[in-house]
Amino acid sequence: MKISRRNYLKTTAVAAASFALPCFSIGQSGRGANSKLNIGLVGGGGIAKTAFGDCRRENVIAIADVDQVAGSIGFNTFPDAQRYVDFRRMLDAHGDELDLVIVSTPDHTHFVATYAAMERGIAVHTQKPLTHNIWEARTLQAAADKFGVQTVMGNQGHNMEGMRLIREWYEAGLVGKVREVHAWTNRTSVNVKNEGTTPPPEPVPPTLDWELWQGPVPEAAYNKTFVPKGWRWWWQYGLGGLGDIGCHTLEIPTYAMQLGYPNLVYMAPEMDYRNEFDGKKSKAASATYVYEFPAQGSQPPVTIYWYEGGRLPRFPEEIEKSRVPLEGGCLMIGDKNILFSPGMRPSSPRLANDWMELRRQLPPKTLPRAVGGPVKEIIMAIKGEIPGCGSNFDYAAPLTETVILGTIAVRSGKNVEYLPDQMRFKDPSLDFYIREPVRSGWEYGEGLIRSGS
């Protein structure tokens, strides 16, 4: 009986995982545990470089990139890999060989590349934010169940030791009841300034397939402000500063307190904040977002304030005394203590009050630890060495939806009240943001879920 490499890997991984003994790669029976995976890269430059270290230990057999200049980084790193411009051609040619596809493209093409791999039974690692809109996030979550593949979003902070420590400290009662959280980034959603504008047409570089770069988005004229880096600041392609960093920093309180979906998201232009950044005034497109989460059990309602573009919270004296990283961070204000996580990811969290004493008697570690970054994690999951990834699509899709709700608030200028069970808004005029129009030929995932009800 003919059996594909990928099915062979699945079979041996399941067999290995079925034993009661701990799973280790060395000495594990079956090709799936000890052989190298075949990997395809969709996007060979930019953020894709963060995956190269783990990929070098496997077989990168194909790379697709619409930009031959940006993609040259991957092409040169893996010279034996087959080169493609269109990821669909890559999947058609190698679909039976590939065990993992890593999607490192702009936000607007995350969904199509990810879904196209999943429907072929291929595991996927997709950069954050998982998708560009809510419908796409929900569809990928459903697709993971339908196609039964391993999935992970590339929000590296989820795998850090600090993320587990913060939740353990919170659950042990060191912080107390938290009613407000302040998180910030120096990035900004200048998309607001760009909304409704169109830069002048420019000649398309001969090394770029502009038609393919646009993918599912309605066609527009090329301009160098889009490629290779400026796309994030245009709503049709990216989700601004919040989309860039929210899946890192906003995950800290939502994971620690298991917050679920917010009741209400809105902009707070008049709110009190520190208007400085590196000694200068904040950026013109700076903003403050407010997320309101309902009470859960003994935890009271929580309000999260998200500052970007140079706006900063008023830091408590205990924090002000230390060096506060202006580029990003998070404060969880509890009635017992303040949890401070400097930086966009939880690399070195601490408690503001009595830290020198508390650190000597921290609560026991109760949560499973990650095995490495998201790329290593999904490689191990495919091989059956671990059951799955922490930021799999069941987890990553709701987190991405929460981030997207903030972008809808700033784009619409309205109070955003989301009905997650129905995937629609209380204000029907906002349902437009559930899903953008898609160009003909780019309809993936149709019929898997239904928008609204």
NUPALO-122581 format. One line per 3 residues: number of its first residue (from 1); their letters; for each residue x, y, z of C-alpha. Coordinates in Angstrom, 2 decimals. Each point is the difference from the previous one (the first is absolute). Layout:
NUM = a = X/Y/Z; ...
This chain:
1 = mki = 0.00/0.00/0.00; 1.36/3.39/-0.97; 0.45/2.33/2.97
4 = srr = 1.23/3.59/-0.23; 2.91/1.24/2.05; -2.31/2.29/1.98
7 = nyl = -2.43/-2.80/0.87; 2.95/-2.17/0.99; 1.22/2.69/2.36
10 = ktt = -3.48/0.36/1.52; -0.32/-3.76/0.46; 3.37/-0.43/1.70
13 = ava = -0.48/3.12/2.12; -3.35/-1.27/1.29; 1.51/-3.38/0.72
16 = aas = 2.89/1.57/1.91; -2.32/2.26/1.99; -2.23/-2.92/0.97
19 = fal = 2.58/-1.41/2.45; -0.36/0.99/3.64; 3.73/0.75/0.26
22 = pcf = 1.22/3.58/-0.58; 0.64/0.87/-3.64; 3.60/0.65/-0.94
25 = sig = 1.40/0.24/-3.50; 3.02/-2.19/0.65; -0.93/-3.63/0.10
28 = qsg = -3.55/0.61/-1.12; -1.22/-2.54/-2.52; -1.30/1.05/-3.38
31 = rga = 1.31/2.21/-2.73; -2.19/2.92/1.11; 1.91/0.52/3.23
34 = nsk = 3.55/-0.13/-1.29; -0.04/1.12/-3.63; 0.09/3.53/-1.32
37 = lni = -3.13/1.80/-1.10; -0.52/1.44/-3.46; -0.77/3.70/0.35
40 = glv = -1.31/2.59/-2.44; 0.38/3.72/0.61; -2.61/2.49/-1.21
43 = ggg = 2.05/3.16/0.25; 3.78/-0.27/0.06; 1.02/3.36/1.45
46 = gia = -0.85/2.38/2.82; -1.54/-1.77/2.98; 0.60/-3.38/-1.67
49 = kta = 3.60/0.23/1.20; -1.15/-0.74/3.56; -0.88/-3.54/-1.12
52 = fgd = 3.28/-0.77/-1.76; 1.84/-1.34/3.05; -2.49/-2.80/0.65
55 = crr = -0.54/-0.58/-3.73; 3.70/-0.70/-0.55; -0.39/-3.16/2.06
58 = env = -2.72/-1.22/-2.37; -0.37/-0.06/-3.81; -1.17/3.25/-1.60
61 = iai = -0.98/-1.33/-3.40; -1.90/2.96/-1.49; -0.31/3.77/0.42
64 = adv = -2.60/2.29/-1.55; 0.43/3.76/-0.02; -1.55/2.60/-2.30
67 = dqv = 2.93/2.36/0.65; 3.25/-1.37/-1.34; 2.06/2.59/1.90
70 = ags = -1.59/-0.62/3.41; -0.25/-3.72/-0.67; 3.68/-0.25/-0.88
73 = igf = 0.83/-0.28/3.70; -1.82/-3.31/0.17; 1.14/-1.10/-3.45
76 = ntf = 3.64/0.53/1.00; -0.41/-1.60/3.42; -1.55/-3.14/-1.52
79 = pda = 1.56/-0.21/-3.47; -1.27/-3.53/-0.66; -3.65/0.97/0.48
82 = qry = -2.20/0.29/-3.08; -0.93/3.63/-0.68; -3.49/1.23/-0.77
85 = vdf = -1.76/3.32/-0.38; -3.55/-1.27/0.60; -0.48/-2.02/3.21
88 = rrm = -2.91/-1.81/-1.65; 2.36/-1.48/-2.59; 2.37/-1.01/2.77
91 = lda = -2.81/-1.83/1.81; -1.18/-1.64/-3.21; 3.50/-1.26/-0.73
94 = hgd = 0.97/-1.13/3.50; -3.28/-0.51/1.85; 0.59/-3.72/0.50
97 = eld = 3.53/0.55/1.29; -0.42/2.95/2.36; -0.45/-0.60/3.71
100 = lvi = 0.00/3.66/1.03; -0.59/3.37/-1.65; 1.21/3.20/1.65
103 = vst = -1.94/3.10/-1.05; 1.97/3.25/0.34; -1.87/2.45/-2.23
106 = pdh = -1.84/3.29/0.58; -3.20/-0.26/2.05; -2.37/0.06/-2.98
109 = thf = 1.36/-3.27/-1.44; 0.37/-1.97/3.25; -3.39/-1.62/-0.39
112 = vat = 0.14/-1.14/-3.62; 3.47/-1.54/0.30; -0.82/-1.66/3.32
115 = yaa = -3.33/-1.44/-1.11; 1.44/-1.26/-3.29; 2.59/-2.00/1.95
118 = mer = -2.47/-1.29/2.57; -2.48/-1.30/-2.55; 2.83/-2.13/-1.39
121 = gia = 0.56/-1.51/3.44; 3.18/1.98/0.71; 0.85/1.42/3.43
124 = vht = 0.46/3.77/0.14; 1.90/2.65/1.90; -1.45/3.44/-0.77
127 = qkp = 1.35/3.32/1.16; -2.01/2.32/2.25; -2.57/1.39/-0.30
130 = lth = -1.47/-3.27/-1.18; -2.35/1.69/-2.49; -1.11/3.35/-1.35
133 = niw = -3.65/-0.28/1.00; -2.32/-1.84/2.37; -1.54/-2.34/-2.58
136 = ear = 3.45/-1.23/-1.01; 0.99/-0.68/3.62; -3.19/-1.93/0.68
139 = tlq = 0.38/-1.97/-3.26; 3.58/-1.06/0.79; -1.13/-1.11/3.43
142 = aaa = -2.68/-2.17/-1.61; 2.44/-1.23/-2.65; 2.42/-1.28/2.63
145 = dkf = -2.75/-2.26/1.29; -1.19/-1.03/-3.45; 3.41/-0.86/-1.44
148 = gvq = 1.57/-1.29/3.22; 3.39/1.65/-0.44; 2.39/1.49/2.56
151 = tvm = -0.13/3.80/0.11; 1.77/2.87/1.73; 0.09/3.79/-0.21
154 = gnq = 3.40/1.67/0.23; -0.56/2.06/3.15; 3.27/-0.97/1.67
157 = ghn = -0.89/1.56/3.35; -2.56/-2.73/0.64; 2.85/-2.52/0.26
160 = meg = 2.12/2.06/2.38; 0.56/-0.96/3.62; -1.24/3.42/1.06
163 = mrl = -3.46/-0.64/-1.44; -0.43/-3.08/2.21; 1.43/1.77/3.05
166 = ire = -2.41/2.92/-0.32; -3.00/-2.30/-0.08; 1.30/-2.09/2.90
169 = wye = 0.61/3.10/2.12; -3.46/1.31/-0.80; -1.68/-3.33/0.73
172 = agl = 1.94/-0.29/3.28; -1.49/3.32/1.11; 3.22/2.04/0.06
175 = vgk = -1.55/2.78/-2.06; -3.49/-0.14/1.45; -3.11/1.04/-1.88
178 = vre = 0.87/1.92/-3.18; -2.36/2.70/-1.22; 2.24/1.81/-2.46
181 = vha = 2.91/-0.78/-2.28; 2.20/2.46/-1.91; 1.93/-1.17/-3.07
184 = wtn = 1.94/2.09/-2.48; 2.13/-0.02/-3.15; 1.98/2.61/-1.88
187 = rts = -1.56/-1.28/-3.25; -3.02/1.84/-1.28; -2.92/-0.58/-2.34
190 = vnv = 0.81/2.66/-2.56; -2.52/-1.93/-2.08; -2.48/2.51/1.43
193 = kne = 1.75/2.76/-1.90; 0.11/-2.14/-3.14; -3.67/-1.06/0.11
196 = gtt = -1.71/0.97/-3.25; 3.17/1.27/-1.66; 1.72/-1.45/-3.06
199 = ppp = 3.69/0.56/-0.68; 0.93/0.83/-3.60; 0.73/-2.91/-2.38
202 = epv = 3.65/-0.89/-0.49; 1.77/-2.46/-2.29; 0.02/-3.53/1.38
205 = ppt = 3.55/-1.31/0.59; 0.86/-2.86/-2.38; 0.89/-2.17/3.00
208 = ldw = -3.51/0.23/1.51; -3.19/-1.75/-1.10; -2.37/2.74/1.14
211 = elw = -3.10/-1.89/-1.11; 0.84/-2.97/2.21; 1.15/2.21/2.87
214 = qgp = -3.51/1.50/0.19; -1.54/-3.48/0.14; -3.65/0.18/1.15
217 = vpe = -0.12/3.79/0.46; -1.77/2.17/-2.60; 2.50/1.13/-2.60
220 = aay = 1.89/3.26/0.51; 2.91/1.73/-1.68; 3.49/-0.76/1.27
223 = nkt = 1.83/2.49/2.18; 3.28/-0.48/1.83; -1.66/0.96/3.28
226 = fvp = -1.65/-3.44/-0.04; 2.95/-2.30/-0.69; 2.07/-1.34/1.60
229 = kgw = -0.72/1.53/3.42; -2.66/2.71/-0.11; -2.99/-2.29/-0.53
232 = rww = -0.73/-0.23/3.74; -1.16/3.62/0.07; -2.75/-0.42/-2.62
235 = wqy = -3.21/-1.63/1.18; -0.53/-2.06/-3.14; 3.30/-1.81/0.68
238 = glg = 0.89/0.33/3.69; -1.45/0.67/3.43; 2.31/2.75/1.20
241 = glg = 1.83/0.18/3.31; -2.71/-1.90/1.86; 0.05/-2.86/-2.50
244 = dig = 3.79/-0.05/0.11; 0.50/-0.09/3.76; -3.41/-0.77/1.54
247 = cht = 0.37/-3.78/-0.39; 3.12/0.35/2.16; -0.72/2.55/2.72
250 = lei = -3.78/-0.25/0.27; 0.36/-3.75/0.32; 1.67/0.46/3.40
253 = pty = -3.15/1.01/1.93; -2.43/-1.98/-2.15; 1.98/-3.22/0.52
256 = amq = 0.78/0.61/3.66; -3.62/0.71/0.95; -1.65/-2.13/-2.73
259 = lgy = -2.14/2.99/-0.99; -1.75/-1.25/-3.13; -1.68/2.61/-2.21
262 = pnl = -0.50/3.64/1.05; -3.47/1.50/0.48; 0.95/3.35/-1.47
265 = vym = 2.91/1.58/-1.88; 0.32/3.73/-0.71; 2.46/2.86/-0.47
268 = ape = 0.74/2.42/2.86; 1.59/3.13/-1.48; -0.60/2.11/3.11
271 = mdy = 1.41/-2.46/2.49; 2.86/1.09/2.27; 3.37/-1.31/-1.22
274 = rne = 3.65/0.95/-0.17; 0.57/1.73/-3.30; 3.64/-0.72/-0.51
277 = fdg = 2.24/-2.43/-1.80; 3.79/0.06/0.34; -0.30/3.56/1.25
280 = kks = -2.14/1.08/-2.94; -3.69/0.47/-0.57; -1.91/-3.08/-1.06
283 = kaa = -0.62/-0.74/-3.65; -2.81/1.71/-1.87; -1.90/-3.26/-0.40
286 = sat = 0.36/-1.04/3.65; -3.11/-1.48/1.62; -1.46/-1.61/3.10
289 = yvy = -2.30/-3.00/-0.30; -2.21/-1.30/2.81; -1.07/-3.65/0.37
292 = efp = -2.66/-0.83/2.59; -0.26/-3.64/1.12; -2.84/-1.41/2.14
295 = aqg = 0.37/-1.44/3.49; 0.79/-3.71/0.21; -0.52/-1.94/3.20
298 = sqp = 1.81/1.85/2.80; 1.89/2.18/-2.49; -1.65/3.44/-0.38
301 = pvt = -0.43/1.74/-3.36; 3.30/0.97/-1.61; 0.79/3.04/-2.13
304 = iyw = 3.09/-0.18/-2.21; 1.47/3.26/-1.31; 2.15/-0.30/-3.10
307 = yeg = 2.27/2.96/-0.79; 1.93/0.36/-3.22; 2.09/2.48/-1.93
310 = grl = 1.73/1.51/3.04; -2.89/0.25/2.43; 0.84/-1.58/3.31
313 = prf = -1.93/-0.72/3.18; 0.61/1.89/3.22; 2.40/-2.43/1.66
316 = pee = -0.31/-0.79/3.71; 2.89/1.31/2.09; 1.38/-3.50/0.50
319 = iek = 0.34/-0.42/-3.77; 1.11/3.57/-0.70; 3.10/-0.56/2.11
322 = srv = 1.19/-2.73/-2.37; 0.89/0.33/-3.63; -3.29/-0.14/-1.89
325 = ple = 0.38/-1.26/-3.58; -1.75/2.54/-2.20; -0.16/-2.43/-2.94
328 = ggc = -2.55/-2.21/1.75; -1.20/-1.66/3.17; -2.91/-1.01/2.19
331 = lmi = -1.28/0.82/3.50; -2.61/-2.11/1.78; -1.31/2.08/2.91
334 = gdk = -1.22/-2.26/2.82; -1.31/0.80/3.46; 2.99/-1.84/1.52
337 = nil = 2.82/0.85/-2.37; 0.89/1.25/-3.47; 1.33/-2.43/-2.58
340 = fsp = 2.45/1.67/-2.38; 1.12/-1.61/-3.27; 2.48/2.22/-1.89
343 = gmr = 0.27/-0.36/-3.78; -2.50/-1.23/-2.57; 0.41/-3.61/1.17
346 = pss = 0.11/-1.37/3.57; 3.73/-0.63/0.16; 0.63/1.36/3.52
349 = prl = -3.17/0.54/2.05; 0.13/1.07/3.63; -2.19/1.31/2.78
352 = and = 0.32/3.69/0.86; -0.32/-0.20/3.80; 2.28/-2.07/2.26
355 = wme = 1.50/-1.75/-3.00; 3.34/-0.84/1.63; -1.84/-1.83/2.76
358 = lrr = -2.73/-1.58/-2.16; 2.41/-1.40/-2.56; 1.50/-2.25/2.71
361 = qlp = -3.33/-1.73/0.61; -1.82/-0.05/-3.32; -2.83/-2.54/-0.42
364 = pkt = 0.74/-3.39/-1.60; -0.03/-0.36/-3.76; -3.28/-1.64/-0.91
367 = lpr = -0.32/0.58/-3.75; 1.64/-2.08/-2.75; 2.99/1.75/-1.54
370 = avg = 0.52/0.50/-3.72; 2.75/-1.97/-1.70; 1.39/2.99/-1.89
373 = gpv = -1.29/2.54/-2.46; -3.10/-0.59/-2.15; 1.98/-1.47/-2.92
376 = kei = 1.78/-2.57/2.16; -3.28/-0.69/1.78; -1.95/-0.87/-3.14
379 = ima = 2.86/-2.11/-1.36; -0.10/-2.05/3.20; -3.80/-0.19/-0.15
382 = ikg = 0.08/-1.36/-3.55; 2.52/-2.63/1.05; -2.17/-1.04/2.93
385 = eip = 2.45/1.10/2.68; -2.62/2.33/1.52; -3.78/-0.12/-0.45
388 = gcg = -0.36/3.49/-1.47; 0.94/3.68/0.10; -1.03/2.53/2.62
391 = snf = -1.00/2.72/-2.46; -1.87/-2.38/-2.29; -2.84/1.46/-2.04
394 = dya = -2.62/-0.82/2.65; 1.92/2.40/2.23; 1.42/2.40/-2.59
397 = apl = -3.26/0.72/-1.85; -1.85/1.55/2.99; 3.15/1.94/0.96
400 = tet = 0.23/1.35/-3.55; -3.69/0.91/0.01; 0.51/2.00/3.19
403 = vil = 2.84/1.93/-1.61; -2.05/0.60/-3.15; -2.84/1.50/2.08
406 = gti = 2.30/2.86/0.94; 0.79/0.73/-3.63; -3.74/0.11/-0.72
409 = avr = -0.46/2.54/2.79; 2.64/2.32/-1.40; -1.16/-0.42/-3.61
412 = sgk = -3.68/0.55/0.73; 0.30/2.51/2.83; -2.86/-1.87/1.69
415 = nve = -0.51/-2.01/3.15; 0.53/-3.61/-1.00; -2.28/-2.52/1.73
418 = ylp = 0.75/-3.44/-1.37; -2.24/-3.06/0.17; 2.57/-2.78/-0.36
421 = dqm = -2.50/-2.88/0.11; -1.71/1.49/-3.05; 3.12/1.52/-1.57
424 = rfk = -1.67/3.37/-0.49; -0.33/3.40/1.68; -2.85/1.63/1.90
427 = dps = 0.37/2.87/-2.43; -0.71/-1.62/-3.41; 1.95/2.74/-1.79
430 = ldf = 3.20/-1.56/1.38; -0.69/-3.43/-1.51; 1.80/1.27/-3.09
433 = yir = 3.25/-0.58/1.89; -0.66/-3.70/0.57; 1.32/-0.76/-3.46
436 = epv = 1.34/2.11/-2.85; -0.86/-0.63/-3.68; 2.17/-2.64/-1.66
439 = rsg = 1.20/0.00/-3.60; -1.13/-2.75/-2.31; 2.26/-3.03/0.17
442 = wey = 0.93/0.54/3.66; -3.10/-1.47/1.66; 1.29/-2.42/2.61
445 = geg = -2.00/-1.56/2.82; -3.40/0.84/-1.47; -2.87/-1.68/1.85
448 = lir = 2.09/-1.26/2.90; -1.61/2.52/2.35; -2.80/2.54/-0.28
451 = sgs = 0.40/3.74/0.67; -2.51/1.27/2.56; -3.43/-1.45/0.63
